[in-house]
Amino acid sequence: MRTIDWVDGAVEIIDQTALPGDLRVLRLHTVGELIAAIQSLAVRGAPALGVAGAFGVALAARVHGDDPAALHNAIRKIETARPTAVNLARGAQRAAHLLSSGPEAVLAEACVIRDEEIAASAAMASLGADLVLQLCGERPRLLTHCNTGGLAAVTVGTALGVVGELHRRGALAGVIASETRPLLQGARLTSWELTRAGIEHRVAVDSAGPFLMARGEVDAVILGADRICANGDVINKIGTFSHALGAHRAGIPFLVVAPESTVDTATPTGGHVEIEDRGAAEVTAWSDAVNPAFDVTPYDLVTAIVTDRRVIRVDRGEKP
């Protein structure tokens, strides 16, 4: 199944808030419905958000094509529905460039973006699997964080696509999926996807990751990104930085897998990125809380970045 698609005049998504208990498809007919789905994390993951942004502009062009002010306002709301991942605004802006050619041209461009992300996932799976085997040897044990499978893309995924490719090659010993507090994208979504793929895995609490690395139970960390800055800093789900520190201490590779659409050379470093805070309600009901959705992993903790076009050896001084 595709995580997100255009079907009969509406955007269809797998509702990720209902998983793993219920595999539910939502049909979104309006920009408001799409924005609500983005903000509630019914659709999430950088590549999927890029497609969502483009399809959102296609919806806006159909509804507000004769009202430039309303159309501009709708597109701006789509672009800013979540501030940290670069793909959302980038997808919306790319589709919006076709507005002068009419709604069907906008929709066609959005579908091109969808198809590009599908192709990118396949390319990353192959490049990433080759790199993991080069660095770790046969049958590595991997730790991954958050959710980077088909749910985060359109199909296949980024880092979890690499895991799936290693499994298909018979070259994977096992996977540890960190639960990814506070919304459990690892325990709920990654575990669900790994189970469906028949891949042996265990779930660990986030804070166990560095200790498991130090104890020699992990050969490499592999995860995705919501934005990759010009200097190689990686913006990803909160908890990524901790795993990077653990990998550095344990002397194992720390690998980031993300499409070229996530590389943002216009942003110099992670310090220039707005980090979304999702509020206390996701963490606790009885006290105040700080709840950053993402963190910044400095480039000098990153071994390599795998995109659909290249392998960037950050540990050798290469930059995006």
Long-range contacts (C-beta under 8 A, 24 or more apart in sequence): 1-150, 2-114, 2-150, 2-154, 2-155, 3-43, 3-45, 3-48, 3-150, 3-151, 3-152, 3-153, 3-154, 3-155, 4-43, 4-48, 4-51, 4-52, 4-55, 4-114, 4-154, 5-114, 5-154, 6-55, 6-58, 6-107, 6-110, 6-111, 6-114, 9-62, 11-52, 11-55, 11-56, 11-59, 13-37, 13-42, 13-43, 13-52, 14-43, 14-151, 15-42, 16-41, 16-42, 16-43, 16-44, 16-151, 16-189, 17-41, 17-42, 19-151, 19-188, 19-189, 19-192, 20-188, 20-189, 20-191, 20-192, 28-59, 29-59, 30-59, 30-63, 31-56, 31-59, 31-60, 31-63, 31-74, 31-77, 31-78, 34-59, 34-78, 35-77, 35-78, 35-81, 38-81, 38-82, 38-88, 39-81, 39-82, 41-183, 44-147, 44-151, 44-152, 44-185, 45-147, 45-148, 45-151, 45-152, 45-153, 45-157, 45-224, 46-85, 46-86, 46-87, 46-152, 46-158, 46-224, 46-225, 46-226, 46-227, 46-258, 46-259, 46-261, 46-262, 47-87, 47-117, 47-120, 47-121, 47-152, 47-153, 47-154, 47-158, 47-259, 47-261, 47-262, 48-117, 48-151, 48-152, 48-153, 48-154, 49-82, 49-85, 49-87, 49-88, 49-91, 50-87, 50-88, 50-90, 50-91, 50-113, 50-117, 50-261, 51-91, 51-110, 51-113, 51-114, 51-117, 51-154, 52-88, 52-91, 53-78, 53-79, 53-87, 53-88, 53-89, 53-90, 53-91, 53-92, 53-93, 53-95, 54-91, 54-92, 54-94, 54-95, 54-109, 54-110, 54-113, 54-114, 55-95, 55-110, 55-114, 56-92, 57-92, 57-95, 57-96, 57-99, 57-106, 57-110, 58-95, 58-103, 58-106, 58-107, 58-110, 61-99, 61-102, 61-103, 61-106, 61-107, 62-103, 65-102, 65-103, 71-99, 82-276, 83-274, 83-276, 84-226, 84-227, 84-235, 84-273, 84-274, 84-275, 84-276, 84-293, 84-294, 85-226, 85-227, 85-235, 85-262, 86-226, 86-227, 86-261, 86-262, 86-264, 86-267, 87-226, 87-261, 87-262, 90-261, 91-261, 114-154, 116-261, 117-153, 117-154, 117-259, 117-261, 118-153, 118-154, 118-155, 118-156, 119-308, 120-153, 120-259, 120-260, 120-261, 120-307, 120-308, 121-150, 121-153, 121-154, 121-155, 121-156, 121-157, 121-158, 121-161, 121-259, 121-308, 122-156, 122-161, 123-308, 123-309, 124-158, 124-161, 124-162, 124-257, 124-258, 124-259, 124-306, 124-307, 124-308, 125-156, 125-157, 125-161, 125-162, 125-164, 125-165, 126-165, 127-306, 127-307, 127-308, 127-310, 127-311, 128-159, 128-161, 128-162, 128-165, 128-222, 128-255, 128-257, 128-306, 129-162, 129-165, 129-166, 129-169, 129-171, 131-255, 131-304, 131-306, 131-311, 132-162, 132-166, 132-220, 132-222, 132-253, 132-255, 133-166, 133-171, 135-220, 135-253, 135-255, 135-303, 135-304, 136-219, 136-220, 136-253, 137-219, 138-171, 139-171, 139-172, 139-173, 140-166, 140-171, 140-172, 140-173, 140-219, 140-220, 141-173, 141-174, 141-175, 141-176, 141-217, 141-218, 141-219, 142-166, 142-172, 142-174, 142-175, 142-176, 142-218, 142-219, 142-220, 142-221, 142-222, 143-175, 143-176, 143-177, 143-178, 143-204, 143-209, 143-212, 143-213, 143-218, 143-220, 143-221, 143-222, 143-243, 144-175, 144-176, 144-177, 144-178, 144-186, 144-190, 144-221, 144-222, 144-223, 145-177, 145-178, 145-180, 145-186, 145-206, 145-209, 145-221, 145-223, 145-236, 145-237, 145-239, 145-240, 145-243, 146-178, 146-180, 146-185, 146-186, 146-190, 146-223, 146-224, 146-236, 146-237, 146-239, 146-240, 147-180, 147-185, 147-186, 147-189, 147-190, 147-193, 148-190, 148-223, 148-224, 148-257, 149-189, 149-190, 149-193, 149-194, 150-193, 151-189, 151-193, 152-224, 157-193, 157-224, 158-224, 158-225, 158-257, 158-258, 158-259, 159-222, 159-223, 159-224, 159-255, 159-256, 159-257, 160-190, 160-193, 160-194, 161-257, 162-222, 162-257, 162-306, 163-194, 163-199, 163-222, 164-197, 164-199, 167-197, 167-198, 167-199, 172-199, 173-219, 174-200, 174-201, 174-202, 175-199, 175-200, 175-201, 175-202, 176-201, 176-202, 176-203, 176-204, 176-209, 176-212, 176-217, 176-218, 177-201, 177-202, 177-203, 177-204, 178-203, 178-204, 178-205, 178-206, 178-208, 178-209, 178-239, 178-243, 179-203, 179-204, 179-205, 179-206, 180-206, 180-237, 180-239, 181-205, 181-206, 181-238, 181-239, 182-282, 182-283, 182-291, 183-282, 185-237, 206-239, 206-242, 207-242, 209-239, 209-242, 209-243, 209-246, 210-242, 210-243, 210-245, 210-246, 210-249, 210-250, 211-246, 213-243, 213-246, 213-247, 213-249, 213-250, 213-252, 214-246, 214-249, 214-250, 216-250, 218-247, 218-250, 218-252, 219-252, 219-253, 220-247, 220-252, 220-253, 220-254, 220-255, 221-246, 221-247, 221-252, 221-253, 221-254, 221-255, 222-255, 222-256, 222-257, 223-255, 223-256, 223-257, 224-256, 224-257, 224-258, 225-256, 225-257, 225-258, 225-262, 225-305, 226-262, 226-294, 227-262, 227-264, 227-267, 227-273, 228-256, 228-258, 228-262, 228-263, 228-264, 228-305, 228-320, 229-264, 229-265, 229-267, 229-268, 229-269, 229-270, 229-272, 229-273, 229-299, 229-320, 230-264, 230-265, 230-266, 230-267, 230-268, 230-269, 230-319, 230-320, 231-268, 231-269, 231-299, 231-319, 232-299, 232-302, 232-305, 232-312, 232-314, 232-319, 232-320, 233-269, 233-270, 233-271, 233-296, 233-297, 233-298, 233-299, 234-270, 234-296, 234-297, 234-299, 234-302, 234-305, 235-270, 235-273, 235-275, 235-294, 235-295, 235-296, 235-297, 236-294, 236-295, 236-297, 237-293, 237-294, 237-295, 238-292, 238-293, 238-294, 238-295, 239-295, 240-294, 240-295, 240-297, 241-295, 241-296, 241-297, 241-301, 244-297, 244-298, 244-301, 244-302, 245-301, 247-301, 247-303, 248-301, 253-303, 253-304, 254-297, 254-301, 254-302, 254-303, 255-303, 255-304, 255-305, 255-306, 256-302, 256-304, 256-305, 256-306, 257-305, 257-306, 257-307, 258-305, 258-306, 258-307, 259-307, 259-308, 260-307, 260-308, 260-309, 262-307, 263-307, 263-320, 265-320, 270-296, 270-297, 270-298, 271-296
